[in-house]
């Protein structure tokens, strides 16, 4: 049990770095996706007066989906790499973080 706790603490900074990297990649992916869909550089946000509900909600849903997929892919890749190098899965409990 102490080994798992120690391993979890060692993985924590790795997980934070992966989270930051995943967020940056997701932001880039969203911007490129929005440019491809709408041919605009900036996606609307909720306080953009000149945009309609449909456009704002589409942008929010697309951004959320992209962030979730990228986060899952980055987290899973990091966990698998950590397991390969240490022999221990980084999550404390079965079922993972959430």
Secondary structure, DSSP 8 states (H G I E B T S, - for coil): -HHHHHHHHHHHHHHHHHHHHHHHHHHHHHHHHHHHHHS-SS---TT-TTS-HHHHHHHHHHHHHHHHHHHHHHHHHHHHHHHHHHSS-S-SSTT---
